[in-house]
Each structure stands twice: as structure tokens, then as C-alpha cells.
Amino acid sequence: MFIIKQIANFFQFLADVIQSRAVIYELTKQDFKAKYLGSYLGLVWAFVSPTVTIAIFWFVFQVGFKAKPVSDSTMPFVLWLMAGIIPWFFFVDSVSSAGNSILEKSYLVQKVVFRVSILPIIKILSALIIHFFFIGILCAMFMGYGYTPQIYNVQVFYYLFAMIVFVVGLSWITSSVSIFLRDTGQIIGMMLQFGFWLTPIFWSLTILPEKYQAFIKLNPVYYITEGYRDSFINKVWFWEHGALTAYFWSVTFVILITGAVVFRKLRPHLADIL
């Protein structure tokens, strides 16, 4: 009975969020513009910064180190690297900003009619704008190296959707808990540093003994980063990883439901703490 009640509360929670889609759209635009408000180039910086980041990676690894392809791929190393690190950029940006979203907009928490649960989503969607630009640059890099677009490329949007669902659940937990535990932001930052090196982004999973590879695959972000590489490099559909796909969505839905329940339980106390 308790589980049924929590599931019903979860769907009601999602329905309330969906009803706020117009507000989410407007606040996302405002949040994106506010990041670059006051600078001379304004919104141009939103797209200059990713371009410079990609250019630096290309120069360091392709021109400077002349990095060779990883052992399990003939793809130029810089393309292999960018296909894995671009989704990580979005993950880090979303988790970091969404986790601090309620503290940043604390004045909105005082408004009873305002759905505070949309604040993390606004941060995620704001980061999504830059991520789309990154995906565009990634496609241009592949074409620049002579790789024509393939039908497999379209599934990058499936993996993007999967990452958004995962991050939304995670951010509902972190953003609400951070009000009561102010060290949450520092803990998240530390975990992201560990996560970066434990996720096969700069290194290939095949360098590990097979008995350890299963532990790395337990990291949900591994499913996303390898999914981007499957979309652009390996030419593998997501349903070909049946067990891994089932595992990822099981973990994601548990986190999503847990996040909704935790947020719903803590929401009445947020204004008092702030």
C-alpha cells in the first residue's frame, strides 16, 4: 500500500512539473541570458567558450601529442575523446548548477504558488542549449575528418534523453538536500572529480582486466559516454546492449522516483530553513 501511494505521488509530482512547462521555458531563457549578462559580447560567449575548448583539445592531442587511436578503434584519438567528453561536460554542468539551483533562487521558494521542483530542470535545460552546440561541433569535426553522417548518429538524442532523465532525478535529490546540508555542493564536486577518472573518457575500458570491467559498467554515466561513441564511432544500436540498457533504466527510474519523493517530502520545510 505504501509503495502504491508513493508511485501515485510520483506521477502527481510529474504532472505538476509538466503543467509548468510554459514557466520552465521562460525561466530557462532568462537563466541562459543571465549567465552572460553584463559582458561586452553577451550571448556570443556562450558559443565562443565551447569552440575554444574544442580547439584546445584538438591542438593538444592531435597537433601536440599526436595521440594515436586507442587500441580498440581506428578513429583519430581526438574524435574518440570528444565523443566521450562532450556528454561528460553536459553531465557536470547540469549536476553542478542544478544542485545549487534552490539556494541560488531562494527568493522564489517563499512564494507558495511557485513550483520549486522546476528550478533544477531550468538549470539542466539551460546547459542543454550549450550541449546542442557541442553536438553540432562534434558532427562538424567528424565531417572535417572525412566521416560522413550515418543513421546511427540519430540515437545520440536517445542517449541525451536518457542522461536528462537521470540528471533530473539526481538533481531533485541534491538540490533539496543541499538546503539542509550546505556541504552538498563540495561533496558533489569531489564525486564528479572521482567520476571523471573512473569513467572511460580519456582511457579505454579494454585496458582493464575483464574481471574489473563489470564494475566500471555499473557507473550510469559509462552507459551515456559509450552510447555517444556507439552513435558516432562504433555504429552499435542501444538495444544491442540489452542487459546494460535494462540496468541503466532500472537505476535511473529508481533515482527519478526517489528524487521526486525526497523533494516532495522536503518541499514544505525549504522556506523555513532558507
C-alpha positions in Angstrom: 0.0 0.0 0.0 2.8 2.4 0.9 4.6 1.7 -2.4 1.4 2.3 -4.4 0.9 5.6 -2.6 4.5 6.7 -3.4 4.1 5.8 -7.0 0.8 7.8 -7.2 2.6 10.7 -5.5 5.4 10.4 -8.1 3.1 10.7 -11.1 1.2 13.6 -9.5 4.6 15.3 -8.9 5.5 14.8 -12.6 2.1 16.1 -13.7 2.7 19.3 -11.7 6.0 19.7 -13.4 4.6 19.2 -16.8 1.8 21.8 -16.1 4.6 24.3 -15.5 6.2 23.9 -19.0 5.4 27.5 -20.0 7.1 28.8 -16.9 10.1 26.5 -17.4 10.5 27.7 -21.0 10.6 31.4 -20.0 12.8 30.9 -16.9 15.2 28.8 -19.0 15.7 31.6 -21.5 16.2 34.1 -18.6 18.7 31.8 -16.9 20.7 31.3 -20.1 20.8 35.0 -20.8 21.7 35.9 -17.2 24.9 33.8 -17.3 26.4 36.3 -19.8 24.6 39.4 -18.8 26.9 42.4 -18.4 29.7 41.2 -20.7 30.5 43.0 -23.9 29.9 40.1 -26.2 26.9 38.9 -24.2 25.4 35.6 -25.5 28.3 35.2 -28.0 30.4 34.0 -25.1 28.0 31.0 -24.7 29.3 29.7 -28.1 32.8 31.1 -28.1 33.8 29.2 -24.9 32.8 25.7 -26.2 34.5 26.4 -29.5 37.7 27.4 -27.8 37.5 24.3 -25.5 37.2 22.0 -28.5 40.1 23.8 -30.3 42.4 23.4 -27.3 41.7 19.7 -27.1 42.3 19.3 -30.8 45.6 21.2 -30.7 46.9 19.4 -27.6 46.1 15.9 -28.6 46.2 16.0 -32.4 48.9 18.5 -33.1 50.9 18.5 -29.9 50.9 14.9 -28.6 50.0 13.4 -32.0 48.0 10.9 -30.0 47.4 7.6 -31.7 44.0 5.8 -31.9 43.0 3.7 -28.9 43.7 0.0 -29.2 40.1 -0.9 -29.9 39.4 1.8 -32.5 40.9 3.1 -35.8 39.3 6.5 -35.2 41.6 9.5 -34.6 42.1 9.9 -30.9 40.7 13.4 -30.8 37.4 12.3 -32.3 37.2 9.3 -29.9 38.0 11.6 -27.0 35.5 14.3 -27.9 32.7 11.8 -28.4 33.1 10.7 -24.8 34.0 14.0 -23.1 31.1 16.1 -24.6 28.4 14.2 -22.8 30.5 14.5 -19.6 30.7 18.3 -20.0 26.9 18.4 -20.1 26.6 16.0 -17.1 28.9 18.0 -14.9 27.4 21.4 -15.9 23.9 20.1 -15.2 24.6 18.3 -11.9 26.7 21.2 -10.6 24.2 24.0 -11.5 21.0 22.1 -10.7 22.3 21.1 -7.3 22.7 24.7 -6.4 19.5 25.9 -8.1 17.3 26.3 -5.0 19.9 28.2 -3.0 20.5 30.5 -6.0 16.8 31.2 -6.4 15.9 31.1 -2.7 13.6 34.2 -3.0 11.2 32.1 -5.2 10.9 29.4 -2.5 9.0 31.9 -0.3 6.2 32.0 -3.0 3.7 29.3 -2.1 2.3 29.1 -5.6 5.7 28.6 -7.3 6.7 25.0 -8.1 10.2 24.9 -6.7 10.7 21.5 -8.3 11.2 23.1 -11.7 14.3 25.1 -10.6 16.7 22.2 -11.2 15.1 21.4 -14.5 15.6 25.0 -15.6 19.4 24.7 -15.0 19.5 21.4 -16.9 17.7 22.9 -19.9 20.0 26.0 -19.8 23.0 23.7 -20.0 21.3 21.8 -22.8 21.5 24.8 -25.1 25.3 24.7 -25.0 25.3 20.9 -25.3 23.4 21.1 -28.6 26.1 23.5 -29.9 28.8 21.0 -28.7 27.0 18.2 -30.6 27.0 20.4 -33.7 30.7 21.0 -33.4 31.3 17.2 -32.9 29.4 16.5 -36.1 31.4 19.1 -38.0 34.7 17.6 -36.7 33.7 14.1 -37.9 32.8 15.5 -41.3 36.1 17.5 -41.3 38.0 14.2 -40.9 36.1 12.7 -43.8 33.4 10.7 -41.9 30.0 11.2 -43.5 26.9 11.2 -41.3 25.4 7.8 -40.5 21.9 6.7 -39.5 23.5 5.6 -36.1 24.1 9.3 -35.3 20.4 9.9 -34.6 20.5 7.8 -31.5 22.6 10.4 -29.8 19.3 12.0 -29.0 18.2 8.8 -27.2 21.3 8.9 -25.0 20.8 12.6 -24.4 17.2 12.0 -23.3 18.5 9.1 -21.0 21.0 11.5 -19.5 18.5 14.2 -18.9 16.1 11.8 -17.1 19.0 10.5 -14.9 20.2 14.0 -14.1 16.7 15.3 -13.3 16.2 12.6 -10.6 19.7 13.2 -9.2 19.2 17.0 -9.1 15.9 16.7 -7.2 17.8 14.9 -4.5 20.9 17.1 -4.4 19.1 20.4 -4.7 16.7 19.7 -1.8 19.3 18.0 0.4 21.7 20.9 -0.1 19.4 23.2 1.8 19.8 21.2 4.9 23.4 20.1 4.3 25.3 23.0 2.9 28.4 20.8 2.2 26.5 19.0 -0.5 28.0 21.2 -3.2 31.5 20.4 -2.1 30.6 16.7 -1.9 29.2 16.8 -5.4 32.3 18.5 -6.8 34.5 15.8 -5.2 32.4 13.0 -6.5 32.5 14.5 -10.0 36.3 14.5 -9.9 36.4 10.9 -8.9 33.7 10.1 -11.5 35.7 11.7 -14.3 38.7 9.4 -13.9 36.6 6.4 -13.1 34.6 6.8 -16.3 36.4 5.7 -19.5 36.7 9.1 -21.1 40.5 9.6 -21.6 41.1 5.8 -21.4 39.5 2.7 -23.0 37.7 0.1 -20.9 39.7 -2.6 -22.7 42.9 -1.7 -20.9 41.4 -3.2 -17.7 41.3 -6.9 -17.0 37.9 -8.3 -17.9 37.0 -9.2 -14.3 37.1 -5.4 -13.4 35.3 -4.1 -16.4 31.9 -5.1 -15.0 32.4 -2.7 -12.0 33.1 0.2 -14.3 29.9 -0.5 -16.2 27.9 -0.1 -13.0 28.5 3.7 -13.4 25.4 5.0 -15.2 27.5 7.7 -16.9 29.5 4.9 -18.6 26.3 4.0 -20.5 26.0 7.5 -21.8 29.6 8.2 -22.8 29.9 4.9 -24.5 26.5 5.5 -26.1 27.7 8.6 -27.7 30.7 6.7 -29.1 28.4 3.9 -30.3 26.4 6.6 -32.1 29.4 8.3 -33.9 32.2 5.6 -33.9 31.2 2.0 -33.1 27.9 2.0 -35.1 26.1 0.0 -32.5 22.4 0.4 -31.6 21.4 0.8 -27.9 19.2 -2.3 -28.0 22.2 -4.4 -28.8 23.4 -3.7 -25.2 20.2 -5.3 -23.8 21.5 -6.0 -20.3 23.3 -2.7 -19.9 20.3 -0.7 -21.2 18.0 -2.6 -18.7 20.4 -1.9 -15.9 20.7 1.8 -16.7 17.0 2.4 -16.9 16.3 0.5 -13.7 18.8 2.6 -11.8 17.6 5.8 -13.5 13.9 5.2 -12.6 14.8 4.4 -9.0 16.8 7.6 -8.8 14.0 9.6 -10.5 11.3 8.2 -8.2 13.5 8.7 -5.1 14.3 12.2 -6.2 10.6 13.1 -6.6 9.7 11.5 -3.3 12.5 13.2 -1.4 11.8 16.6 -3.0 8.1 16.3 -2.2 8.8 15.4 1.4 11.3 18.3 2.0 9.5 21.0 0.0 7.3 22.2 2.9 10.5 22.8 5.0 12.6 24.6 2.5 11.2 28.1 3.2 11.8 27.7 6.9 15.4 26.7 6.5 16.2 29.4 3.9 
